[in-house]
């Protein structure tokens, strides 16, 4: 069955949702925009009509919002709010713990307990269990394992069996996911290390809030197309959520600003 065929169903499975997402996010950048989004809207309308189904209220609201514009952008959570699924566990995560980028970064720091820069399958399983409990969802361990595997399939872009910060951040709505903007300003390791040493003005091995402020102001000035200086306070607050008592060490800042080198 194709992604378009899945759209004809009254309800779809998590696996079918996964196929739909990857079909329409054709460039794999973590969201649908432009032609991808318009193709999805057009084929959703056609598929529902062909199946003799009306659009749900959620679908109608979605089309009203995005159907007449070519500059819209949605993430996987926005799509989960539109498509009817048998068990849309992605929506369980729209709880208080993930209502903002800052909350997400604090959550990341908690579950990346070994500061490895990624969350492995066991850490991800603990993450999902806690989030589902906060959403008052009690599930069996076998179902939790299934959700963990689906999450890895959905978000593990480089197929290494673990999730990096920017991969798991796709749980955030696009408008809250400031990490998408930082994708375009990442530096190679050499550039990043040079920048870290430049802004760690007192040479104590970490960057404090004032030093981060200076770094981000310069980044915004140099990358006006990607970064908006009016959002500087939000960027800073979210990134400092990764800090250790106000001390932002090299490894944590690298999660935001250092590009992965193959």
C-alpha positions as CSV (number, residue, x, y, z in Angstrom):
1,X,0.0,0.0,0.0
2,X,1.2,3.5,-0.8
3,X,1.1,6.6,1.5
4,X,-1.7,8.0,-0.6
5,X,-3.7,4.8,-0.1
6,X,-3.2,5.0,3.7
7,X,-4.9,8.4,3.6
8,X,-8.2,6.7,2.6
9,X,-8.5,4.9,5.9
10,X,-10.8,5.9,8.7
11,X,-7.9,5.1,11.0
12,X,-4.3,4.3,10.3
13,X,-1.6,2.4,12.3
14,X,1.5,4.0,13.7
15,X,3.5,2.2,11.0
16,X,1.3,3.6,8.3
17,X,1.6,7.1,9.8
18,X,5.4,6.6,9.6
19,X,5.2,5.7,5.9
20,X,3.0,8.8,5.2
21,X,5.4,11.1,7.0
22,X,8.5,9.8,5.2
23,X,6.7,9.9,1.8
24,X,5.7,13.6,2.1
25,X,8.9,14.8,3.9
26,X,10.7,13.8,0.7
27,X,13.9,15.8,1.5
28,X,14.1,14.4,5.0
29,X,14.6,17.7,6.7
30,X,12.2,16.9,9.5
31,X,9.2,18.9,8.3
32,X,6.8,19.4,5.3
33,X,6.9,22.7,3.6
34,X,6.3,24.2,0.2
35,X,5.4,21.7,-2.5
36,X,5.6,18.8,0.0
37,X,2.9,20.3,2.1
38,X,0.7,21.3,-0.9
39,X,1.0,17.7,-2.3
40,X,-0.1,16.3,1.0
41,X,-3.1,18.5,1.2
42,X,-4.2,17.8,-2.3
43,X,-3.8,14.1,-2.0
44,X,-5.5,14.0,1.4
45,X,-8.5,15.7,-0.1
46,X,-8.5,13.3,-3.1
47,X,-8.0,10.2,-1.0
48,X,-10.9,11.0,1.4
49,X,-13.2,11.8,-1.5
50,X,-12.3,8.6,-3.2
51,X,-13.0,6.6,0.0
52,X,-16.4,8.3,0.4
53,X,-15.2,10.0,3.6
54,X,-15.7,13.6,4.7
55,X,-12.8,15.6,6.0
56,X,-12.7,15.6,9.8
57,X,-12.9,18.9,11.6
58,X,-9.2,18.7,12.3
59,X,-8.5,18.2,8.6
60,X,-10.7,21.1,7.6
61,X,-9.0,23.4,10.0
62,X,-5.6,22.2,8.8
63,X,-6.5,22.9,5.2
64,X,-7.9,26.3,6.0
65,X,-4.6,27.2,7.7
66,X,-2.2,25.8,5.2
67,X,-4.1,25.2,1.9
68,X,-3.8,28.7,0.5
69,X,-0.2,29.5,1.4
70,X,3.0,28.2,0.0
71,X,5.2,29.3,2.9
72,X,3.7,27.1,5.6
73,X,5.7,24.5,7.5
74,X,4.6,21.6,9.7
75,X,6.4,19.0,11.8
76,X,5.5,15.5,12.7
77,X,3.4,16.6,15.7
78,X,1.2,18.8,13.6
79,X,0.6,15.9,11.2
80,X,-0.3,13.7,14.1
81,X,-3.0,16.1,15.1
82,X,-4.6,15.8,11.6
83,X,-4.5,12.1,10.7
84,X,-6.8,9.7,12.6
85,X,-4.8,6.8,14.0
86,X,-5.6,3.7,16.0
87,X,-3.2,4.7,18.7
88,X,-1.7,8.1,18.1
89,X,0.9,7.9,20.8
90,X,2.7,10.9,19.4
91,X,-0.2,13.0,20.8
92,X,0.4,11.6,24.3
93,X,3.6,13.8,24.3
94,X,1.7,17.0,24.1
95,X,1.8,17.2,27.9
96,X,3.2,19.9,30.1
97,X,6.7,18.5,30.0
98,X,7.1,19.3,26.2
99,X,5.3,22.5,25.9
100,X,8.4,24.5,25.0
101,X,11.9,24.2,23.7
102,X,13.2,25.0,27.2
103,X,11.2,22.1,28.6
104,X,12.5,19.8,25.9
105,X,16.1,20.7,26.5
106,X,15.7,20.1,30.3
107,X,14.1,16.7,29.4
108,X,17.0,15.9,27.1
109,X,19.6,16.7,29.8
110,X,17.8,14.3,32.2
111,X,17.7,11.3,29.9
112,X,21.1,11.8,28.2
113,X,22.4,11.0,31.7
114,X,25.8,9.9,30.5
115,X,26.3,13.1,28.5
116,X,27.1,11.0,25.4
117,X,25.3,13.4,23.1
118,X,22.6,10.9,22.2
119,X,19.8,8.8,23.7
120,X,20.1,5.1,23.1
121,X,17.1,2.7,22.9
122,X,17.0,2.0,26.7
123,X,17.2,5.7,27.6
124,X,14.5,6.4,25.0
125,X,12.3,3.7,26.5
126,X,12.6,5.4,29.9
127,X,11.9,8.7,28.3
128,X,8.7,7.4,26.6
129,X,7.5,5.6,29.8
130,X,7.8,8.7,31.9
131,X,6.1,10.9,29.3
132,X,3.2,8.5,28.8
133,X,2.7,8.3,32.6
134,X,2.6,12.1,32.7
135,X,-0.2,11.9,30.1
136,X,-2.0,9.3,32.4
137,X,-1.3,6.5,29.9
138,X,-0.5,3.1,31.5
139,X,0.8,0.6,28.9
140,X,2.3,-2.8,29.0
141,X,6.1,-3.2,28.6
142,X,5.7,-5.0,25.2
143,X,3.7,-2.0,23.9
144,X,6.4,0.4,25.3
145,X,9.0,-1.6,23.4
146,X,6.9,-1.3,20.2
147,X,6.6,2.5,20.7
148,X,10.4,2.8,21.3
149,X,11.1,0.9,18.0
150,X,8.6,3.1,16.1
151,X,10.2,6.2,17.6
152,X,13.6,5.1,16.4
153,X,12.2,4.4,12.9
154,X,10.5,7.8,12.8
155,X,13.3,10.0,14.1
156,X,16.6,8.2,13.7
157,X,17.5,10.0,10.4
158,X,21.0,8.5,10.1
159,X,19.9,5.0,11.2
160,X,22.5,4.5,13.9
161,X,20.1,3.1,16.4
162,X,20.1,6.1,18.7
163,X,18.7,9.6,18.7
164,X,20.6,12.9,18.6
165,X,19.2,16.1,20.0
166,X,18.0,17.5,16.7
167,X,16.3,14.1,15.8
168,X,14.3,13.9,19.0
169,X,13.5,17.6,18.9
170,X,11.0,16.7,16.1
171,X,8.6,15.9,18.9
172,X,8.2,19.7,19.2
173,X,5.9,21.7,17.0
174,X,7.8,23.5,14.3
175,X,7.1,26.9,15.8
176,X,8.7,25.7,19.1
177,X,11.6,23.9,17.5
178,X,14.3,26.5,17.4
179,X,16.9,23.8,16.7
180,X,15.6,23.7,13.1
181,X,16.9,27.3,12.7
182,X,20.3,26.3,14.1
183,X,20.7,23.6,11.5
184,X,21.8,26.2,9.0
185,X,24.5,27.8,11.2
186,X,26.4,24.7,12.5
187,X,30.1,24.8,12.3
188,X,32.7,22.1,11.7
189,X,34.6,20.9,14.8
190,X,37.6,23.2,14.1
191,X,35.4,26.3,13.7
192,X,33.3,25.3,16.8
193,X,36.4,24.8,19.0
194,X,37.8,28.2,17.9
195,X,34.5,29.9,18.6
196,X,34.1,28.2,22.0
197,X,37.6,29.4,23.1
198,X,36.9,32.9,21.8
199,X,33.7,33.3,23.8
200,X,34.9,31.5,26.9
201,X,36.6,34.8,27.7
202,X,37.9,33.8,31.2
203,X,39.2,30.5,30.0
204,X,37.4,28.5,32.7
205,X,36.3,25.7,30.3
206,X,32.6,26.7,30.1
207,X,30.4,29.5,28.8
208,X,28.2,31.4,31.2
209,X,25.0,33.2,30.3
210,X,26.7,36.5,29.5
211,X,29.3,34.8,27.2
212,X,26.5,32.9,25.5
213,X,24.6,36.1,24.9
214,X,27.6,37.6,23.1
215,X,28.1,34.5,21.0
216,X,24.4,34.4,20.0
217,X,24.3,38.1,19.1
218,X,27.2,37.6,16.8
219,X,25.6,34.5,15.2
220,X,22.3,36.3,14.6
221,X,24.2,39.2,13.0
222,X,26.1,36.9,10.7
223,X,23.1,34.6,9.9
224,X,20.2,37.0,9.6
225,X,18.3,34.7,7.2
226,X,18.3,31.8,9.6
227,X,18.3,33.5,13.0
228,X,16.2,36.3,14.3
229,X,17.8,38.5,16.9
230,X,14.4,39.3,18.3
231,X,14.3,35.7,19.4
232,X,17.6,35.9,21.2
233,X,16.1,35.6,24.7
234,X,14.3,32.4,23.6
235,X,17.4,30.9,22.0
236,X,19.5,31.7,25.1
237,X,17.0,30.4,27.6
238,X,16.6,27.1,25.7
239,X,20.3,26.5,25.3
240,X,21.1,27.4,28.9
241,X,18.6,24.6,29.9
242,X,21.4,22.2,28.9
243,X,23.8,23.9,31.3
244,X,25.1,22.5,34.6
245,X,24.0,25.1,37.1
246,X,24.6,28.0,34.6
247,X,27.8,26.4,33.3
248,X,27.5,25.5,29.6
249,X,30.3,23.1,28.8
250,X,31.8,22.4,25.4
251,X,30.0,19.1,24.8
252,X,26.5,20.6,25.5
253,X,27.0,23.6,23.3
254,X,28.4,21.3,20.6
255,X,24.9,19.6,20.4
256,X,23.6,22.9,19.1
257,X,26.4,24.4,17.1
258,X,28.8,21.7,16.0
259,X,28.0,19.8,12.8
260,X,28.4,16.0,12.8
261,X,31.4,15.0,10.7
262,X,31.3,11.8,8.7
